[in-house]
Amino acid sequence: MSTHRLFVALRPPHAIRAALIAAMHGISGARWQDDDQLHLTLRFIGEVDHHRAEDIAAALGALHGRAITARIAGVDLFEHRGRPHMIWAGVEPHAPLSALHRKVDQLLTRVGVAPETRAFVPHVTLARLNRSSGPVAPFLALHSDLASTPFTFDQVTLYESEMGHGGSRYHPVARYPLDPVDAATSAAATALTSSHVSAKPSAAP
């Protein structure tokens, strides 16, 4: 029986993705993400059979929530066994993103997906690293104040991940719209993020 490798994510708008791609340089040997790979994972599911995949897609149809006004906020890394493993850009505010993550997790557990046990850190992966990758400290210092203007996540997407020679390819399986942000909420979020700092220019590509 065929299996499907699934995850649930939010997709930043084109302008935000373009700004992130513009910052992707300066670490030798890094495997930088391309435009199609840029997303904020709400919940990784993993390998499931066809019937479970259909149950998951149907369960997520019950997802209700308001669109989220967010912004990119800084860069950081995840380590694996003490070595840099992944470079990512943070996304704020955490509270509504974490609440949406919990809603997705609860819907998935109803159809037999094991509950998430890892801490949820809202982020967009920029690069994956290996033992031969160059030092990351200069990149982190240069982009420590990487920021964006406010943007909106207005839908949740169920993706299927397909492994290939150039890395994983992500295919949308189903999309679930979020309720529009009301004007007052949007204005407040814009006010909170209006003092953002733009990304530092780089001297070299």
Buried (B, 14 or more C-beta within 10 A) or exposed (E): EEEBBBBBBBBBEEEBBEBBBEBBBBBEEBBBBEEEBBBBBBBEBEEBEEEBBBBBBEBBEEBEBBBBBBBBBBBBBBEEEEEBBBBBBBBBBBEBBBEBBBBBBEBBEEBEBEEBEEEBBBBBBBBBBEEEBBEBEEBBEBBEEBBBBBBBBBEBBBBBBEEEEEBBBBEEBBEBEBEEBEEEBBEEBEEBBEEBEEBEEEEEE
